[in-house]
Amino acid sequence: MMSLEFGREICGRLDLAESKEWLVTNGIGGYASGTVAGVLTRRYHGLLMAALEPPLGRTLLLTKLDETAQYGDGDRCYPLHTNRWADGIISPEGYQYLESFALEGTIPVWRFAMADALLEKRVWMQQGANTTYVQYTLRRGTQPLKLKVKAMVNYREDHGSTQADSWRMSIDSVPQGVCVTAYPGAVPLYLCADRGDVSLNHNWYYRFELAVEQYRGLSDKEDHLHAATFTATLNPTEAIAFVASTEKQVDLNGETALKHNCDRQQKLIGLWKSGNALNPAWVNQLVLAADQFIVDRSVPEEPQGKTIIAGYHWFGDWGRDTMISLPGLTLSTGRPEIARSILITFARYVDRGMLPNRFPDRGEAPEYNTVDATLWYFEAVRAYYSQTEDDELLHELFPVLADIINWHCLGTRYQIHLDPADGLLYAGEPGVQLTWMDAKVGDWVVTPRIGKPVEVNALWYNALRTMAKFARQLAKPYQEYEAIAERAHIRFSRFWNQDLGYCYDVLDGPDGDDPSLRPNQIFAVSLPESPLTPAQQKGVVDTCGRVLLTSHGLRSLSPDSPQYQGTYGGNQYQRDGAYHQGTVWGWLLGSFVLAHLRVYQNPQQARQFLTPMANHLSAAGLGTLSEIFDGDPPLNPRGCIAQAWTVAEVLRAWVATEN
């Protein structure tokens, strides 16, 4: 596995150390995350963001552990934690004692140097449980070290913010720790240690400042409760494990729990390496990153169901993101059984020929407001069948797929229908956003794209050809699918703009045909079935390469457009206004690579477009890949620090370019 490591050149500079974030997950939607410096910069940072209604219902329970070490002459005190307060003051400045930070697999490791002592800290989560382990080991020293740890807790949903006022939580002693109950009926939090003493507290610490939330134009001050203080004395080589959990009975043996975690990571790499033994360490790291997005979603018909979290810290499982990500996260990593489970799970929710785009929190009804998620489902099924030849699943899903095609031909929600005039798919109505360019602020749909979007019709054509092949495989009538596909193929020529040498983005919109240069046309080349001629395919790849391509993905709009915005930031209105107006999207890099490979037939050259992502693994979300980037240099990472389809598409493209 890749071991990513920073020394004092990063750790000793707060501006750099707080810009690099770590993430560990538990496979049911919960996570722990923070900065290398240890300072809170987001409302989403915490040591236990529990999924109380897996895979959603994410709730901050344990915010942080504020550690102080006593060591050396006169038991000198070393504060090892770092806090930023509302007045901008940094106090204490524990990052100054941070000698190094490393990512071992997905486990973050801090090493604090105090005189001749070296204290190591590790964080990981138990798979399948809302349980976080924090282990401290005195790796080096000539005398004992006394460690005091303040547990800072909270109880609020992940998007929220706490102003304590007179809130009083219940804090009770339990064996080797405390139980914190935020209010009657709340899920209890158990904080325990495998050794040492514990004292109960109830002191609110007010107005932590969250720098990134301030930048995002959101509430940037928050209060957290000091619920308990743990103390222990460590001799050289000794360790202490802290455990935060929603479970009353939990294994406090840190070494055993750590071994389980490491063994699991080795197994994931083993599945991947079985056919990819020569790949570089950074690609192997992406295999571990891929696993972080795969979580349980139990439904009555599929109690062991799986789904994909679209991104951390704030996304849930979205239909579109899941289907786009599925091949890269599961098939490319040697885990087709997970792909099968996801395909079955989502099939249960098809309604009026549409896949849900979002499973909301709190058990609400799924939302059906996407035109492309359903079409990406066909490509996910095709990719799965191509690898497994699972006829049993194909038999099970074929009626669902046939029903989807039928609904699209007849018409379903939001005017999604086959236009009998030209055999192309139309979608959209005022006030809704149906394609992946779905930013909306209040009633403002930033990129409505009403009409016949180019990627939707590329996906439609690909789905029809896929259905014809499935029907042949199952000895079912296929002629109608081929006829509809052939008509779509012929009329897809309408998208080609001969004067510009690339495709229109949308046909037959309210204002006519949209000639904006956007990356959506790349799918008309990268999908297995392309409706473009070889010359047109080359035109698309060359144009996207010259104008939209960056080191980390494709711009969502040409810099030559008057609507182009090269920087993503500010409040929600400003951010969403730039989201698809020039912002670079990492996931598009995969399709560009596949399209380039199709046109130029040069795997080595195509793979070169992926290698800049190796450096990005140490830039923002450590060991993983960001959602978006500024369109202008230096292409600063923005949005989610870990995005499923970015990781997935880089992995998928890497596998596709193997010689």
C-alpha positions as CSV (number, residue, x, y, z in Angstrom):
1,M,0.0,0.0,0.0
2,M,1.0,3.6,-0.6
3,S,2.3,5.4,2.5
4,L,1.8,9.1,2.1
5,E,3.9,11.1,4.6
6,F,4.6,14.8,5.4
7,G,7.2,16.2,7.7
8,R,7.5,19.5,9.4
9,E,7.7,21.3,6.1
10,I,3.9,20.7,5.9
11,C,2.9,19.9,9.5
12,G,4.7,23.0,10.9
13,R,2.8,25.4,8.7
14,L,-0.8,25.8,9.8
15,D,-2.0,27.2,6.4
16,L,-0.8,24.0,4.7
17,A,-1.6,21.5,7.5
18,E,-5.2,22.6,7.8
19,S,-5.7,22.5,4.0
20,K,-5.0,18.7,3.9
21,E,-7.9,16.6,5.2
22,W,-8.2,12.9,6.1
23,L,-11.2,10.6,6.0
24,V,-12.0,7.2,7.4
25,T,-15.3,5.4,6.9
26,N,-17.3,2.5,8.4
27,G,-19.2,1.0,5.4
28,I,-22.6,2.1,6.6
29,G,-22.5,5.8,5.8
30,G,-20.7,7.1,8.9
31,Y,-17.2,8.6,8.9
32,A,-14.5,10.4,10.8
33,S,-12.6,13.3,9.2
34,G,-10.5,16.2,10.1
35,T,-7.3,18.1,9.1
36,V,-3.7,17.2,9.5
37,A,-3.3,20.1,11.9
38,G,-6.1,18.9,14.0
39,V,-8.0,22.2,13.8
40,L,-11.7,22.2,12.9
41,T,-12.4,24.0,9.6
42,R,-15.7,22.4,8.6
43,R,-19.0,21.5,10.2
44,Y,-18.4,18.1,8.8
45,H,-15.2,17.4,10.8
46,G,-15.5,15.0,13.7
47,L,-14.2,11.7,15.1
48,L,-17.6,10.1,15.0
49,M,-20.1,11.3,12.4
50,A,-22.5,8.3,12.9
51,A,-25.0,7.1,10.4
52,L,-28.0,6.6,12.7
53,E,-30.2,5.6,9.8
54,P,-27.7,3.8,7.6
55,P,-26.5,4.8,5.1
56,L,-27.9,8.3,6.1
57,G,-29.0,10.1,9.2
58,R,-25.5,11.2,9.7
59,T,-25.1,12.8,13.2
60,L,-22.0,14.4,14.8
61,L,-21.4,12.7,18.2
62,L,-17.7,13.0,19.0
63,T,-16.2,16.2,17.6
64,K,-12.6,15.9,18.8
65,L,-10.1,14.8,21.5
66,D,-8.0,17.6,22.9
67,E,-4.8,16.1,24.1
68,T,-2.2,17.4,26.5
69,A,1.0,15.5,27.3
70,Q,3.2,15.9,30.4
71,Y,6.7,14.8,29.9
72,G,10.3,15.6,30.8
73,D,11.8,17.8,33.4
74,G,9.2,19.1,35.8
75,D,6.5,17.3,33.8
76,R,6.5,20.0,31.2
77,C,3.1,20.3,29.5
78,Y,2.8,20.0,25.7
79,P,-0.7,20.8,24.2
80,L,-1.0,18.6,21.2
81,H,-4.4,20.0,19.9
82,T,-5.1,23.1,17.9
83,N,-8.2,25.3,18.0
84,R,-9.2,28.4,16.1
85,W,-11.6,30.7,18.0
86,A,-14.1,33.3,16.8
87,D,-11.7,36.2,17.3
88,G,-9.3,34.4,14.9
89,I,-6.8,33.5,17.6
90,I,-5.1,30.1,17.3
91,S,-4.9,28.6,20.8
92,P,-3.3,26.2,21.6
93,E,-0.9,25.6,18.7
94,G,-0.4,21.9,19.1
95,Y,0.5,21.5,15.5
96,Q,3.9,22.9,16.4
97,Y,4.8,19.6,18.1
98,L,3.7,17.5,15.1
99,E,6.8,16.0,13.6
100,S,5.1,14.1,10.9
101,F,1.8,12.9,9.5
102,A,1.3,9.8,7.4
103,L,-1.5,8.0,5.7
104,E,-1.0,4.2,6.0
105,G,-3.7,2.8,3.7
106,T,-6.6,4.8,4.9
107,I,-5.4,5.2,8.5
108,P,-4.1,8.6,9.5
109,V,-1.1,8.6,11.7
110,W,0.3,11.6,13.7
111,R,3.7,11.6,15.4
112,F,4.2,14.3,18.0
113,A,7.8,15.0,19.2
114,M,8.4,16.3,22.7
115,A,12.0,16.4,23.8
116,D,13.2,12.8,23.3
117,A,9.6,11.4,23.4
118,L,7.6,10.4,20.3
119,L,3.9,9.9,20.7
120,E,2.0,8.3,17.9
121,K,-1.8,8.7,17.2
122,R,-3.9,6.6,14.9
123,V,-7.6,6.8,13.9
124,W,-9.8,4.2,12.3
125,M,-13.4,2.9,12.3
126,Q,-14.9,-0.5,12.7
127,Q,-16.6,-1.7,9.6
128,G,-20.4,-2.0,9.9
129,A,-20.6,-0.1,13.2
130,N,-20.7,3.5,14.3
131,T,-17.5,3.0,16.2
132,T,-14.3,5.0,16.1
133,Y,-10.9,4.0,17.6
134,V,-8.2,6.5,18.5
135,Q,-5.0,4.9,19.7
136,Y,-2.0,6.6,21.2
137,T,1.4,4.8,21.5
138,L,4.5,6.1,23.1
139,R,7.0,5.0,20.5
140,R,10.0,6.5,22.1
141,G,11.0,8.1,25.4
142,T,13.3,7.8,28.4
143,Q,10.6,8.2,31.0
144,P,6.8,7.8,31.3
145,L,4.5,10.3,29.6
146,K,1.2,11.4,31.2
147,L,-1.6,11.9,28.7
148,K,-4.7,13.9,29.4
149,V,-7.5,13.8,26.8
150,K,-10.6,16.0,26.8
151,A,-13.5,14.5,24.9
152,M,-15.5,17.2,23.0
153,V,-19.0,16.0,22.0
154,N,-22.1,17.2,20.2
155,Y,-25.4,15.9,18.8
156,R,-26.6,17.4,15.6
157,E,-27.2,16.5,12.0
158,D,-24.2,16.7,9.7
159,H,-25.3,19.9,7.9
160,G,-26.1,21.7,11.1
161,S,-24.4,23.9,13.7
162,T,-24.7,24.1,17.4
163,Q,-25.1,27.1,19.6
164,A,-25.4,25.6,23.1
165,D,-27.3,28.2,25.1
166,S,-28.5,26.3,28.1
167,W,-28.4,22.8,26.6
168,R,-27.6,20.3,29.2
169,M,-26.7,16.7,28.2
170,S,-26.8,13.7,30.5
171,I,-23.4,12.3,31.3
172,D,-23.2,9.1,33.3
173,S,-20.4,6.8,34.4
174,V,-20.0,3.4,32.7
175,P,-17.3,0.8,33.1
176,Q,-14.0,2.4,31.8
177,G,-15.8,5.5,30.5
178,V,-18.9,7.6,30.2
179,C,-22.2,7.5,28.4
180,V,-23.5,10.8,27.0
181,T,-27.2,11.2,26.2
182,A,-27.9,14.5,24.4
183,Y,-31.6,14.5,25.4
184,P,-34.3,11.9,26.2
185,G,-34.7,9.6,23.2
186,A,-31.3,10.5,21.6
187,V,-28.9,7.7,20.7
188,P,-26.4,7.4,23.5
189,L,-22.7,7.9,22.9
190,Y,-20.3,5.6,24.8
191,L,-16.8,7.0,25.3
192,C,-14.4,4.4,26.9
193,A,-10.7,3.7,27.2
194,D,-8.9,0.4,27.7
195,R,-6.9,1.9,30.6
196,G,-6.5,5.0,32.8
197,D,-8.9,7.2,34.7
198,V,-11.9,9.2,33.7
199,S,-13.7,12.2,35.2
200,L,-17.1,13.6,34.2
201,N,-17.4,17.2,33.0
202,H,-20.1,19.4,31.5
203,N,-18.3,22.5,30.1
204,W,-19.3,24.1,26.9
205,Y,-16.5,25.5,24.8
206,Y,-18.0,28.4,22.8
207,R,-17.4,29.8,19.3
208,F,-15.0,27.5,17.5
209,E,-14.3,29.2,14.2
210,L,-14.7,27.1,11.0
211,A,-12.6,28.7,8.3
212,V,-13.9,26.7,5.3
213,E,-17.5,27.3,6.3
214,Q,-16.7,31.1,6.4
215,Y,-15.3,30.8,2.9
216,R,-18.4,29.0,1.8
217,G,-20.7,31.8,3.2
218,L,-22.2,29.5,5.8
219,S,-22.5,29.6,9.6
220,D,-18.9,29.5,10.8
221,K,-19.1,29.5,14.6
222,E,-20.0,26.5,16.7
223,D,-20.0,25.3,20.3
224,H,-18.9,21.9,21.6
225,L,-19.3,20.2,25.0
226,H,-16.4,19.0,27.1
227,A,-18.0,15.8,28.4
228,A,-15.2,13.9,30.0
229,T,-11.5,13.9,30.7
230,F,-9.4,10.7,30.4
231,T,-5.9,10.5,31.9
232,A,-3.3,7.7,31.7
233,T,0.4,7.2,32.1
234,L,2.3,5.5,29.2
235,N,5.7,3.9,29.5
236,P,7.8,3.6,26.3
237,T,6.1,1.2,23.8
238,E,2.8,1.2,25.7
239,A,-0.5,2.2,24.1
240,I,-3.9,3.4,25.1
241,A,-7.0,3.0,23.0
242,F,-10.1,5.3,23.1
243,V,-13.3,4.1,21.6
244,A,-16.4,6.2,20.7
245,S,-19.4,4.2,19.8
246,T,-23.2,4.0,19.7
247,E,-22.8,0.4,20.9
248,K,-22.9,-0.2,24.6
249,Q,-20.7,-3.3,24.3
250,V,-17.6,-2.7,22.2
251,D,-14.2,-4.3,22.0
252,L,-11.7,-2.1,23.7
253,N,-8.7,-4.1,22.5
254,G,-7.1,-1.5,20.1
255,E,-4.5,-3.9,18.8
256,T,-7.1,-6.5,17.8
257,A,-9.3,-3.9,16.2
258,L,-6.4,-2.4,14.3
259,K,-5.4,-5.7,12.9
260,H,-8.9,-6.4,11.7
261,N,-8.8,-3.1,9.8
262,C,-5.4,-3.6,8.3
263,D,-6.2,-7.2,7.3
264,R,-9.3,-5.9,5.5
265,Q,-7.3,-3.4,3.6
266,Q,-4.8,-6.0,2.5
267,K,-7.7,-8.2,1.3
268,L,-9.0,-5.3,-0.9
269,I,-5.6,-4.8,-2.4
270,G,-5.3,-8.6,-2.9
271,L,-8.6,-8.6,-4.9
272,W,-7.3,-5.8,-7.1
273,K,-3.8,-7.1,-7.5
274,S,-4.9,-10.5,-8.7
275,G,-5.0,-9.1,-12.1
276,N,-3.1,-5.8,-11.7
277,A,0.1,-6.8,-9.9
278,L,2.3,-4.2,-11.7
279,N,0.3,-1.1,-11.0
280,P,1.9,1.8,-9.2
281,A,1.2,2.5,-5.5
282,W,-1.0,5.5,-6.1
283,V,-3.4,3.4,-8.2
284,N,-3.5,0.8,-5.4
285,Q,-4.3,3.7,-3.0
286,L,-7.3,4.5,-5.2
287,V,-8.6,1.0,-4.7
288,L,-8.8,1.7,-0.9
289,A,-10.4,5.0,-1.6
290,A,-13.0,3.3,-3.8
291,D,-14.1,1.1,-0.9
292,Q,-14.9,4.2,1.2
293,F,-17.9,5.0,-1.0
294,I,-19.5,1.5,-0.9
295,V,-22.0,1.2,1.9
296,D,-24.9,-0.9,3.1
297,R,-28.5,0.0,2.1
298,S,-30.9,-2.6,3.4
299,V,-34.3,-2.9,1.7
300,P,-37.0,-5.5,2.5
301,E,-36.3,-7.4,-0.7
302,E,-32.6,-7.1,-0.4
303,P,-31.5,-7.0,3.3
304,Q,-27.8,-7.2,2.3
305,G,-28.2,-4.5,-0.3
306,K,-25.4,-2.1,-1.2
307,T,-25.3,1.4,-2.6
308,I,-22.7,4.1,-3.2
309,I,-22.2,7.4,-1.3
310,A,-21.7,10.1,-4.0
311,G,-19.1,12.1,-2.0
312,Y,-17.8,13.1,1.4
313,H,-18.6,15.0,3.4
314,W,-22.2,15.9,2.5
315,F,-23.7,13.7,-0.3
316,G,-25.8,10.7,0.2
317,D,-26.4,7.9,-2.4
318,W,-27.5,9.4,-5.6
319,G,-28.8,7.3,-8.5
320,R,-26.8,9.1,-11.2
321,D,-23.6,9.1,-9.3
322,T,-24.1,5.4,-8.2
323,M,-24.6,4.2,-11.8
324,I,-21.7,6.2,-13.2
325,S,-19.4,5.1,-10.3
326,L,-20.4,1.4,-10.2
327,P,-18.1,0.0,-12.9
328,G,-15.0,1.7,-11.5
329,L,-15.6,1.2,-7.8
330,T,-16.7,-2.4,-8.0
331,L,-15.9,-4.1,-11.4
332,S,-12.4,-2.5,-11.8
333,T,-11.5,-3.5,-8.3
334,G,-12.5,-7.2,-8.5
335,R,-15.7,-7.0,-6.5
336,P,-18.5,-7.8,-9.0
337,E,-20.7,-9.2,-6.2
338,I,-21.1,-5.7,-4.9
339,A,-22.1,-4.4,-8.3
340,R,-24.7,-7.1,-8.5
341,S,-26.2,-6.1,-5.1
342,I,-26.3,-2.4,-6.1
343,L,-28.1,-3.2,-9.4
344,I,-30.7,-5.3,-7.7
345,T,-31.2,-2.7,-4.9
346,F,-31.9,0.1,-7.4
347,A,-34.1,-2.0,-9.6
348,R,-36.6,-2.2,-6.7
349,Y,-37.0,1.5,-6.9
350,V,-37.7,2.0,-10.6
351,D,-40.9,3.9,-11.0
352,R,-42.6,5.0,-14.3
353,G,-39.4,4.0,-16.1
354,M,-37.1,6.2,-13.9
355,L,-34.4,5.5,-11.4
356,P,-34.5,7.7,-8.3
357,N,-31.8,10.4,-8.3
358,R,-31.7,10.6,-4.5
359,F,-32.7,8.6,-1.4
360,P,-33.5,11.3,1.1
361,D,-32.7,11.2,4.8
362,R,-35.2,10.2,7.4
363,G,-37.1,7.6,5.3
364,E,-38.7,10.1,2.9
365,A,-39.8,9.0,-0.5
366,P,-37.1,8.8,-3.2
367,E,-36.9,11.7,-5.7
368,Y,-37.4,11.0,-9.4
369,N,-35.9,14.1,-11.0
370,T,-33.2,12.9,-13.4
371,V,-33.2,12.0,-17.1
372,D,-29.7,10.4,-17.3
373,A,-29.4,8.3,-14.1
374,T,-31.8,5.7,-15.6
375,L,-29.8,5.6,-18.9
376,W,-26.5,5.2,-16.9
377,Y,-28.2,2.2,-15.3
378,F,-28.2,0.4,-18.7
379,E,-24.4,1.0,-19.0
380,A,-23.8,-0.3,-15.5
381,V,-25.7,-3.5,-16.2
382,R,-23.9,-3.8,-19.5
383,A,-20.5,-3.4,-17.9
384,Y,-21.4,-5.9,-15.2
385,Y,-22.7,-8.5,-17.6
386,S,-19.7,-8.1,-19.9
387,Q,-17.4,-9.1,-17.0
388,T,-19.5,-11.8,-15.3
389,E,-21.9,-13.2,-18.0
390,D,-24.4,-13.5,-15.2
391,D,-27.4,-14.7,-17.1
392,E,-29.5,-15.2,-14.0
393,L,-29.3,-11.5,-13.1
394,L,-29.9,-10.5,-16.7
395,H,-33.1,-12.6,-16.7
396,E,-34.2,-10.8,-13.5
397,L,-33.4,-7.3,-14.7
398,F,-34.6,-7.6,-18.3
399,P,-38.3,-6.8,-17.6
400,V,-37.2,-3.8,-15.6
401,L,-35.0,-2.6,-18.5
402,A,-37.8,-3.3,-21.0
403,D,-40.3,-1.3,-19.0
404,I,-37.9,1.6,-18.8
405,I,-37.5,1.7,-22.6
406,N,-41.3,1.6,-23.0
407,W,-41.9,4.5,-20.6
408,H,-39.3,6.6,-22.4
409,C,-41.0,5.9,-25.7
410,L,-44.4,6.7,-24.4
411,G,-43.4,9.5,-22.1
412,T,-42.9,9.9,-18.4
413,R,-42.2,12.7,-15.8
414,Y,-41.0,16.1,-16.8
415,Q,-41.8,15.7,-20.5
416,I,-39.2,12.9,-20.9
417,H,-40.2,11.3,-24.1
418,L,-39.1,10.0,-27.5
419,D,-39.8,12.7,-30.1
420,P,-41.6,10.9,-33.0
421,A,-40.4,13.5,-35.4
422,D,-36.7,12.5,-35.2
423,G,-36.4,9.6,-32.8
424,L,-34.4,11.6,-30.3
425,L,-35.1,11.9,-26.5
426,Y,-36.5,15.1,-25.2
427,A,-36.5,16.1,-21.6
428,G,-37.2,19.1,-19.4
429,E,-39.7,21.8,-18.3
430,P,-39.3,25.1,-16.6
431,G,-38.1,25.0,-13.0
432,V,-36.4,21.6,-13.0
433,Q,-32.9,20.4,-13.7
434,L,-32.7,16.9,-15.1
435,T,-29.2,16.4,-16.4
436,W,-26.0,16.0,-14.3
437,M,-25.6,19.8,-14.7
438,D,-28.2,20.2,-12.0
439,A,-27.3,23.3,-10.0
440,K,-30.3,25.2,-8.7
441,V,-30.5,28.1,-6.2
442,G,-34.1,28.8,-5.1
443,D,-36.1,29.0,-8.3
444,W,-33.0,29.7,-10.4
445,V,-32.0,26.7,-12.5
446,V,-28.5,27.6,-13.6
447,T,-28.1,25.3,-16.6
448,P,-31.7,24.1,-17.4
449,R,-30.7,22.4,-20.7
450,I,-34.4,21.8,-21.7
451,G,-34.7,20.0,-25.0
452,K,-32.5,17.2,-26.3
453,P,-29.1,17.2,-24.5
454,V,-26.3,15.5,-26.4
455,E,-25.2,13.1,-23.6
456,V,-28.8,12.0,-22.9
457,N,-29.2,11.0,-26.5
458,A,-25.8,9.3,-26.6
459,L,-26.8,7.4,-23.5
460,W,-30.2,6.6,-25.1
461,Y,-28.6,5.2,-28.2
462,N,-26.2,3.2,-26.2
463,A,-29.0,1.8,-24.0
464,L,-31.0,0.8,-27.1
465,R,-28.1,-1.1,-28.6
466,T,-27.4,-2.7,-25.3
467,M,-31.1,-3.8,-25.0
468,A,-30.9,-5.4,-28.5
469,K,-27.9,-7.4,-27.4
470,F,-29.5,-8.5,-24.2
471,A,-32.7,-9.5,-26.0
472,R,-30.6,-11.6,-28.4
473,Q,-28.8,-13.2,-25.5
474,L,-32.1,-14.2,-23.8
475,A,-33.7,-15.3,-27.1
476,K,-36.3,-12.5,-26.9
477,P,-37.5,-10.2,-29.6
478,Y,-34.8,-7.6,-30.4
479,Q,-35.9,-6.1,-33.7
480,E,-37.8,-3.1,-32.2
481,Y,-34.9,-2.1,-30.1
482,E,-32.6,-2.2,-33.1
483,A,-35.1,-0.2,-35.2
484,I,-35.4,2.6,-32.6
485,A,-31.6,2.6,-32.2
486,E,-31.0,2.9,-35.9
487,R,-33.4,5.9,-36.2
488,A,-31.6,7.6,-33.2
489,H,-28.3,6.8,-34.9
490,I,-29.3,8.5,-38.2
491,R,-30.9,11.5,-36.5
492,F,-28.0,12.0,-34.1
493,S,-26.3,13.7,-37.0
494,R,-28.4,16.7,-36.1
495,F,-26.0,17.3,-33.2
496,W,-23.0,17.8,-35.4
497,N,-22.2,21.5,-35.9
498,Q,-20.3,21.5,-39.2
499,D,-19.2,25.1,-38.9
500,L,-17.7,24.7,-35.4
501,G,-16.4,21.1,-35.8
502,Y,-18.1,19.8,-32.6
503,C,-21.5,18.9,-31.3
504,Y,-24.3,21.2,-30.2
505,D,-24.9,20.8,-26.4
506,V,-28.7,20.8,-26.7
507,L,-31.1,20.7,-29.6
508,D,-34.6,22.1,-29.8
509,G,-34.4,24.1,-26.6
510,P,-36.6,27.1,-25.8
511,D,-34.1,29.3,-27.6
512,G,-33.3,26.9,-30.4
513,D,-30.1,24.8,-30.6
514,D,-27.3,25.6,-28.1
515,P,-23.8,25.7,-29.6
516,S,-22.1,26.1,-26.2
517,L,-18.8,24.2,-26.0
518,R,-19.4,21.9,-23.1
519,P,-17.9,18.4,-22.3
520,N,-21.1,16.5,-22.5
521,Q,-20.4,15.5,-26.1
522,I,-17.4,13.4,-25.0
523,F,-19.8,10.6,-24.0
524,A,-20.9,10.3,-27.6
525,V,-17.3,9.0,-28.2
526,S,-16.5,7.2,-24.9
527,L,-19.6,5.0,-24.6
528,P,-19.3,1.6,-26.1
529,E,-21.8,2.4,-28.8
530,S,-21.0,5.7,-30.5
531,P,-23.5,7.4,-32.9
532,L,-20.7,9.6,-34.4
533,T,-18.6,9.0,-37.5
534,P,-14.8,8.4,-36.9
535,A,-14.1,11.9,-38.2
536,Q,-16.6,13.4,-35.9
537,Q,-15.3,11.4,-32.9
538,K,-11.8,12.8,-33.6
539,G,-13.3,16.3,-33.9
540,V,-14.9,16.0,-30.5
541,V,-11.8,14.6,-28.8
542,D,-9.5,17.2,-30.3
543,T,-11.8,20.1,-29.5
544,C,-12.3,19.0,-25.9
545,G,-8.6,18.4,-25.6
546,R,-7.6,21.9,-26.8
547,V,-10.3,23.9,-25.0
548,L,-11.7,22.0,-22.0
549,L,-9.0,19.6,-20.8
550,T,-7.0,20.3,-17.7
551,S,-4.7,18.2,-15.5
552,H,-7.6,17.2,-13.3
553,G,-10.6,16.9,-15.6
554,L,-12.6,18.8,-18.2
555,R,-14.0,22.3,-17.8
556,S,-17.8,22.4,-17.8
557,L,-17.8,25.3,-20.2
558,S,-15.3,26.8,-22.7
559,P,-13.2,29.7,-21.2
560,D,-14.2,31.6,-24.4
561,S,-17.8,31.7,-23.3
562,P,-19.1,35.0,-21.8
563,Q,-20.7,32.9,-19.1
564,Y,-17.5,31.2,-18.1
565,Q,-16.4,31.4,-14.4
566,G,-12.9,30.2,-13.7
567,T,-13.1,30.2,-9.9
568,Y,-15.5,28.3,-7.7
569,G,-16.2,29.9,-4.3
570,G,-18.2,32.3,-2.2
571,N,-21.8,31.8,-0.9
572,Q,-24.2,29.2,-2.2
573,Y,-25.5,31.5,-4.9
574,Q,-22.0,32.2,-6.2
575,R,-20.8,28.6,-5.9
576,D,-23.8,27.1,-7.6
577,G,-23.6,29.8,-10.3
578,A,-20.1,28.6,-11.2
579,Y,-20.7,24.9,-10.6
580,H,-21.2,24.0,-14.3
581,Q,-20.0,27.3,-15.9
582,G,-16.4,26.5,-16.2
583,T,-15.6,24.5,-13.0
584,V,-13.4,21.5,-13.8
585,W,-15.0,18.1,-13.0
586,G,-12.6,15.2,-12.2
587,W,-15.0,12.4,-13.2
588,L,-15.0,13.6,-16.8
589,L,-11.3,12.8,-17.1
590,G,-12.1,9.1,-17.4
591,S,-14.4,9.5,-20.3
592,F,-12.0,11.8,-22.1
593,V,-9.3,9.1,-21.7
594,L,-11.5,6.4,-23.1
595,A,-12.6,8.7,-26.0
596,H,-9.0,9.5,-26.7
597,L,-8.1,5.8,-26.7
598,R,-10.9,5.1,-29.2
599,V,-9.7,7.8,-31.6
600,Y,-6.0,7.4,-31.4
601,Q,-5.6,3.8,-30.3
602,N,-2.6,4.6,-28.1
603,P,-3.1,3.3,-24.6
604,Q,0.2,4.6,-23.3
605,Q,-0.6,8.2,-24.4
606,A,-4.1,8.0,-23.1
607,R,-2.9,6.8,-19.7
608,Q,-0.6,9.9,-19.4
609,F,-3.7,12.1,-18.9
610,L,-4.4,10.2,-15.6
611,T,-1.0,10.6,-14.0
612,P,-1.5,14.1,-12.6
613,M,-4.1,12.6,-10.3
614,A,-1.2,10.8,-8.5
615,N,0.0,14.1,-7.1
616,H,-3.5,15.2,-6.2
617,L,-3.7,12.3,-3.7
618,S,-1.6,14.4,-1.3
619,A,-3.2,17.8,-2.1
620,A,-6.7,18.0,-0.5
621,G,-8.5,14.8,0.6
622,L,-5.5,12.7,1.4
623,G,-5.4,9.4,-0.5
624,T,-8.5,10.2,-2.5
625,L,-9.8,12.5,-5.3
626,S,-11.7,15.7,-5.2
627,E,-15.1,16.4,-6.8
628,I,-14.2,19.6,-8.7
629,F,-11.4,22.1,-9.3
630,D,-11.2,25.8,-10.4
631,G,-11.2,26.2,-14.2
632,D,-8.4,28.7,-14.0
633,P,-4.8,27.8,-12.9
634,P,-3.6,26.6,-10.4
635,L,-6.8,24.5,-10.6
636,N,-7.5,24.6,-6.8
637,P,-9.5,21.6,-5.5
638,R,-13.0,22.5,-4.5
639,G,-16.3,20.8,-3.4
640,C,-16.2,17.4,-1.8
641,I,-12.7,16.2,-0.7
642,A,-13.6,12.7,-1.8
643,Q,-15.9,12.0,-4.8
644,A,-17.1,8.6,-5.9
645,W,-17.2,9.1,-9.6
646,T,-13.8,10.9,-9.7
647,V,-12.2,7.9,-8.1
648,A,-14.2,5.4,-10.1
649,E,-13.6,6.9,-13.5
650,V,-9.8,7.3,-13.0
651,L,-9.7,3.6,-12.0
652,R,-11.9,2.5,-14.9
653,A,-9.8,4.4,-17.4
654,W,-6.6,3.1,-15.9
655,V,-7.8,-0.5,-16.4
656,A,-9.0,0.3,-19.9
657,T,-5.6,1.6,-20.9
658,E,-3.7,-1.5,-19.8
659,N,-1.6,-2.7,-22.7
